[in-house]
Amino acid sequence: MTVLETIRIRRSVRKYRRDPIPESVLDPLLEALRLAPSACNNQPWRFVVVTDAETRKALAHAARDQMFIADAPAIIVGCGFPAKAYQHMGGTGNSVDIDLAVALDHLMLAAAGAGLGTCWIGAFSERAVRQVIGAPDDVKVVALTPLGYPLEPGLLHPVDPARRMKREQIISFDQF
């Protein structure tokens, strides 16, 4: 499967089988995180792979009671170190959010290519998530994603082009 084909099938999955993810499947996904680019190659991140059932439930509660994420056999918590990130992103701030978004997107595409589902979780109490995973106060929790096999077969399928904006609505050349 090409990268573009993988992009076409990736969906936000909200129903998971409870089957564990074999190490032989998980390892390449974690490698996708490790190899992701970051501003100035600072790699200002740490990814916590949560497989313990009670910890997954606690994370689901911390994520505004989105309990479906606890059904997945793993939750990946993307944590960043703002002080270690590039400090002049766009001239106004640091790169930690973008760096983590790029890395998590690498994971999500690799997961879709391996037949696994993910779902970007941005609604959560950062303080509560930090407490659940034991992260220090200088860590910024950027996002979480459940990771597992979709409950419904065939959930990963090509996007309906009619549901996406037309190119000319979102892309221009040389000028805005």
C-alpha positions as CSV (number, residue, x, y, z in Angstrom):
1,M,0.0,0.0,0.0
2,T,1.4,3.4,-0.9
3,V,1.4,6.3,1.6
4,L,-1.4,8.1,-0.4
5,E,-3.5,4.9,-0.3
6,T,-2.9,4.7,3.5
7,I,-3.9,8.4,3.9
8,R,-7.1,7.6,1.9
9,I,-8.2,4.8,4.3
10,R,-7.3,6.3,7.7
11,R,-10.3,7.1,9.8
12,S,-11.1,8.0,13.4
13,V,-12.1,4.7,14.9
14,R,-14.3,4.7,18.0
15,K,-15.0,1.0,18.4
16,Y,-12.3,-1.5,19.1
17,R,-11.8,-5.2,19.5
18,R,-10.0,-6.0,22.7
19,D,-7.4,-8.3,20.9
20,P,-3.9,-7.4,22.1
21,I,-1.5,-5.9,19.5
22,P,1.3,-8.4,18.9
23,E,4.8,-7.0,19.5
24,S,5.7,-7.7,15.8
25,V,2.9,-5.3,14.8
26,L,3.4,-2.7,17.6
27,D,7.2,-2.4,17.1
28,P,7.1,-0.8,13.6
29,L,4.4,1.7,14.8
30,L,6.7,2.8,17.6
31,E,9.5,3.1,15.2
32,A,7.3,5.5,13.1
33,L,7.1,7.7,16.2
34,R,10.9,7.5,16.8
35,L,11.7,8.4,13.2
36,A,9.3,11.3,12.9
37,P,10.9,14.7,12.2
38,S,10.9,17.6,14.6
39,A,12.0,21.2,14.4
40,C,15.8,21.3,14.5
41,N,15.6,17.6,15.2
42,N,15.1,18.4,18.9
43,Q,12.8,15.5,19.4
44,P,11.1,17.2,22.4
45,W,8.8,14.3,23.3
46,R,8.1,11.1,25.1
47,F,5.3,8.7,24.2
48,V,3.7,6.6,26.9
49,V,2.2,3.4,25.7
50,V,-0.6,2.4,28.1
51,T,-1.8,-1.2,28.0
52,D,-2.9,-1.7,31.6
53,A,-6.8,-1.9,31.6
54,E,-7.2,0.2,34.8
55,T,-4.9,2.9,33.6
56,R,-6.7,3.0,30.2
57,K,-10.0,3.5,32.1
58,A,-8.4,6.3,34.1
59,L,-7.2,8.0,30.9
60,A,-10.7,7.7,29.4
61,H,-12.1,9.4,32.4
62,A,-9.4,12.1,32.1
63,A,-10.4,12.5,28.5
64,R,-13.8,13.8,29.4
65,D,-15.3,10.4,29.9
66,Q,-14.7,9.2,26.3
67,M,-14.8,5.6,27.5
68,F,-14.5,4.1,24.1
69,I,-10.7,4.8,24.2
70,A,-10.4,2.3,27.1
71,D,-11.7,-0.4,24.9
72,A,-8.6,-0.3,22.7
73,P,-5.8,-2.5,23.9
74,A,-3.4,0.4,23.9
75,I,-3.5,4.2,24.3
76,I,-0.6,6.3,23.2
77,V,-0.1,9.5,25.2
78,G,1.9,12.1,23.3
79,C,3.9,14.2,25.8
80,G,6.1,17.1,24.9
81,F,8.9,19.1,26.6
82,P,8.2,22.8,25.6
83,A,11.6,23.9,27.0
84,K,13.4,21.4,24.7
85,A,11.4,22.4,21.6
86,Y,12.5,24.9,19.0
87,Q,11.7,28.3,20.6
88,H,11.1,30.5,17.6
89,M,8.3,28.7,15.6
90,G,6.7,31.3,13.5
91,G,8.5,33.9,15.5
92,T,6.0,33.6,18.4
93,G,6.2,30.3,20.2
94,N,7.8,26.9,20.5
95,S,7.3,23.9,18.2
96,V,6.2,21.3,20.7
97,D,2.5,21.0,19.5
98,I,3.5,20.7,15.9
99,D,6.4,18.3,16.6
100,L,4.0,16.0,18.5
101,A,1.3,16.3,15.9
102,V,3.7,15.2,13.1
103,A,4.9,12.2,15.2
104,L,1.4,11.1,16.1
105,D,0.3,11.4,12.5
106,H,3.2,9.1,11.5
107,L,2.0,6.6,14.1
108,M,-1.6,6.9,12.8
109,L,-0.7,6.4,9.2
110,A,1.5,3.4,10.1
111,A,-1.3,2.0,12.2
112,A,-3.8,2.3,9.3
113,G,-1.4,0.6,7.0
114,A,-1.1,-2.3,9.5
115,G,-4.9,-2.5,9.7
116,L,-5.2,-0.8,13.1
117,G,-7.4,2.1,14.1
118,T,-6.6,5.3,15.9
119,C,-8.5,8.5,16.9
120,W,-7.0,11.8,17.7
121,I,-8.1,12.7,21.3
122,G,-7.6,16.4,22.0
123,A,-10.4,16.8,24.6
124,F,-8.9,15.9,28.0
125,S,-7.8,17.4,31.3
126,E,-4.0,17.8,30.9
127,R,-3.5,17.8,34.7
128,A,-5.5,14.6,35.1
129,V,-3.7,12.8,32.3
130,R,-0.3,13.9,33.7
131,Q,-1.4,12.5,37.1
132,V,-2.6,9.2,35.6
133,I,0.7,8.5,33.8
134,G,3.0,10.1,36.4
135,A,4.3,12.9,34.1
136,P,6.1,15.8,35.7
137,D,4.6,19.4,35.6
138,D,7.1,20.5,32.9
139,V,5.5,18.0,30.4
140,K,2.8,19.2,28.1
141,V,0.3,16.5,27.1
142,V,-0.5,17.3,23.5
143,A,-2.8,14.4,22.5
144,L,-3.8,10.8,23.1
145,T,-4.9,8.1,20.7
146,P,-6.4,4.7,21.3
147,L,-4.7,2.1,19.2
148,G,-6.3,-1.2,18.2
149,Y,-8.1,-3.3,15.7
150,P,-11.4,-1.8,14.6
151,L,-14.5,-3.7,15.9
152,E,-16.3,-3.4,12.6
153,P,-14.6,-5.1,9.7
154,G,-14.0,-2.9,6.7
155,L,-14.0,0.3,8.8
156,L,-10.8,1.4,7.2
157,H,-11.9,2.2,3.6
158,P,-11.2,4.9,1.1
159,V,-12.6,8.3,1.9
160,D,-15.7,9.5,-0.1
161,P,-14.3,12.3,-2.3
162,A,-17.7,14.0,-2.2
163,R,-17.2,14.6,1.6
164,R,-13.9,16.5,1.1
165,M,-13.5,20.1,-0.1
166,K,-12.5,20.6,-3.7
167,R,-8.8,21.4,-4.3
168,E,-9.5,24.9,-5.5
169,Q,-11.3,25.6,-2.2
170,I,-8.2,24.8,-0.2
171,I,-5.1,25.1,-2.4
172,S,-3.7,28.1,-4.2
173,F,-0.4,28.8,-6.0
174,D,1.9,31.7,-5.4
175,Q,-0.6,33.9,-3.6
176,F,-3.2,33.3,-0.9
